[in-house]
Amino acid sequence: MIPITAEIRNAVLSIKAAILKSQARAAQMINHEQLSLYYGIGRYVSEHSRKGYWGTGAIDTISRQLKAELPGLKGFSAENIKLMRRFYEAWKELEVNSVVPSTEIAEVEPLSLPNKSVVPSTELQPTELEAEPIYQLRLTNDETFPVTAFLNISFSHHVAIFRYAEQYDERKYYIQLAYQQRLKVDDLEEIIKAKTYDHRQALPNNFFKAIPDKALALHTLQMFKDSYLLDYINVEDIDVSDPIDVDEKVIESKIVMNIKNFIMTFGRSFTYKGHQVHYDKLGHDHWIDLLFFNRELQSLVVVELKKGQFKPSYLGQLAAYLHVLDDEEKLPEENPSVGIILCKKADKAYVEYVLQDYLKPMGVATYQQMQNRLRELLPPEEDMKRLIEE
């Protein structure tokens, strides 16, 4: 047996990567085909059962007959067939926009079923469903429909969504959330029941990926807002030539001077521990802008202030601070530290995209100062002049 050289190891890694990639594609295609089949069956059952073509108990009889003719068949109980019908009915309005393809039904010879009084054989035409694959979706009117997410979550996820989420936009939201956060079905159900959609304006974050306890991740999400009004900070009162030149330390000093107001802005569960908190790790200095402890989350919370537009580099700095805190400060019974970047502007979609590569729980919120808030509330300058002249 020859030793494992670097070349052999590289070959193993290359082949292993190819195998895993192929397996992932195969699993993806299986999921696409399954959703296509369930949607087609759901359509067929809906069209025949909802319009009274079939008698009472037809679906139970169909399920029993399928099991008799296909021994070992799983997933086609009467309850599951009804769920397929609900799956189709949850999304059938999309067919108008060619989001979900139509299913061609090829008629075959009628087959007499045992209970003719329940399901007349003249009305029930057993069929072979020849469905255009659902993964060939082509969106027209609804450009926001999460096609990739729709196709890559399991049927069980879809069931949880149409069971507990009623509105169209709400269902789209949970489809995307389940896909992005790789949620388990039980966790998804809890998230839907907690009305997370109603809190969807929360700050962009990676909490569901970085916090294994999904209930805690949800609680963390609900603890923060996507934007804060620091109305007790007026940059015009700060002695600088241009308010734009106000840096983080100036804003930080104003927050520290008004720390009670700042805590009230964030929530009563926050306890202030300090600003410019210093940690020396392996000879490197770390200065945390603002450090809090949250009683409800039982975790330390870092708030890093940035005066301008969000930058991806901020996340690396914040992740390092959280790592140091968890090593140096966090008690064994406490939850991992949480980090928040508080900046002037942030592209939410971009922030969420970049955040997914980080393992520490972090979010990005924006803030407004009194001057900017007043500018939003006041009419445009030309309108003001016109009103004065009148």
Sequence and secondary structure as in RCSB ss.txt:
>XXXX:A:sequence
MIPITAEIRNAVLSIKAAILKSQARAAQMINHEQLSLYYGIGRYVSEHSRKGYWGTGAIDTISRQLKAELPGLKG
FSAENIKLMRRFYEAWKELEVNSVVPSTEIAEVEPLSLPNKSVVPSTELQPTELEAEPIYQLRLTNDETFPVTAF
LNISFSHHVAIFRYAEQYDERKYYIQLAYQQRLKVDDLEEIIKAKTYDHRQALPNNFFKAIPDKALALHTLQMFK
DSYLLDYINVEDIDVSDPIDVDEKVIESKIVMNIKNFIMTFGRSFTYKGHQVHYDKLGHDHWIDLLFFNRELQSL
VVVELKKGQFKPSYLGQLAAYLHVLDDEEKLPEENPSVGIILCKKADKAYVEYVLQDYLKPMGVATYQQMQNRLR
ELLPPEEDMKRLIEE
>XXXX:A:secstr
     HHHHHHHHHHHHHHHHHHHHHHHHHHHHHHHHHHHHHHHHHHHHTTT S TTHHHHHHHHHHHHSTT  S
 SHHHHHHHHHHHHHHGGGGGGTSS  EEEEE      S TTTS TTT   EEEEE  GGG   SS TT  HHHH
HHS HHHHHHHHHH  SHHHHHHHHHHHHHHT  HHHHHHHHHTTGGGGTTS  B HHHH S HHHHHHHHHH  
SEEEETT  GGGS  S GGG  HHHHHHHHHHTHHHHHHHH TTEEEEEEEEEEEETTEEEEEEEEEEETTTTEE
EEEEE SSB  THHHHHHHHHHHHHHHHT  TTS   EEEEEESB  HHHHHHHHTT  S EEEEEEEEHHHHHH
HHS  HHHHHHHHH 
